[in-house]
Amino acid sequence: MVGPKVKKYFLSYGLIKVMVDEILAYYFKDAGYADVEILKTPLGYRVVIYSEHPGRLIGRGGAVLKKIAAVLQNRVGLENVSITVSPVPNPDLNARVVAFRIARLLERGVPYRRLIMFTLRRVMEAGALGCEIIISGKLRGERAAFEKLRTGKVYKAGEIVDHIVDRAVAHALLKPGVYGIEVIIVKPVMQLPDQVVIKELSQAEIEKIKQEVGSLAETR
């Protein structure tokens, strides 16, 4: 049974991670912010930030990193923060990066339908098994509406969702109001649970099976 101290530690760690994640997502969505890892060390905290454009989070001479460390210390209470910025391995397969990119381009005036089609094609070319994009807001008038487009296989239930499905939500501020963007990406895997693979047998294996079946028939 897990003790109260262990529970308190994990709750505290989870709360810190959520707070840091919200701060970084707010300030650095234009830099392709994706995720953050926080590790407790004997000297303080080690923060690893994943971004599509690491240079924008580092700044000239590490100026931006120093500001990030100061914000995390003042607002979250993290002392002696060591920050590392790493690139996202494949940005087009990261739902958060894709959602922030769509929000950024919407705010620049790119038509939403053309943007959705372009993004779906780009995500699938990166190797995704499926992708779904939903944009909601005042798309065609004063009343709120939504546009949903999907390509490939998109799983929304079952154990597989926890392993290969990435989901993110972003928001874009336009003149008609706030638009919501939801992105679901099914990442590539070797074999899906509902995929059936038919094994081709060699001639020797076929003959062996025939002999086994024949011997079973003779014994009856």
Stockholm file with secondary structure:
# STOCKHOLM 1.0

chainA/1-220         MVGPKVKKYFLSYGLIKVMVDEILAYYFKDAGYADVEILKTPLGYRVVIYSEHPGRLIGRGGAVLKKIAAVLQNRVGLENVSITVSPVPNPDLNARVVAFRIARLLERGVPYRRLIMFTLRRVMEAGALGCEIIISGKLRGERAAFEKLRTGKVYKAGEIVDHIVDRAVAHALLKPGVYGIEVIIVKPVMQLPDQVVIKELSQAEIEKIKQEVGSLAETR
#=GR chainA/1-220 SS CCCHHHHHHHHHHHHHHHHHHHHHHHHHGGGTEEEEEEEEETTEEEEEEEESCHHHHHCGGGHHHHHHHHHHHHHTCCCSEEEEEEECSCGGGCHHHHHHHHHHHHHTTCCHHHHHHHHHHHHHHTTCSEEEEEEEESSSSSSCEEEEEEEECCCCSSTTHHHHEEEEEEEEEETTEEEEEEEEEECCCSCCTTCCCCCCCCHHHHHHHHHHHHHHHHHC
#=GC SS_cons         CCCHHHHHHHHHHHHHHHHHHHHHHHHHGGGTEEEEEEEEETTEEEEEEEESCHHHHHCGGGHHHHHHHHHHHHHTCCCSEEEEEEECSCGGGCHHHHHHHHHHHHHTTCCHHHHHHHHHHHHHHTTCSEEEEEEEESSSSSSCEEEEEEEECCCCSSTTHHHHEEEEEEEEEETTEEEEEEEEEECCCSCCTTCCCCCCCCHHHHHHHHHHHHHHHHHC
//
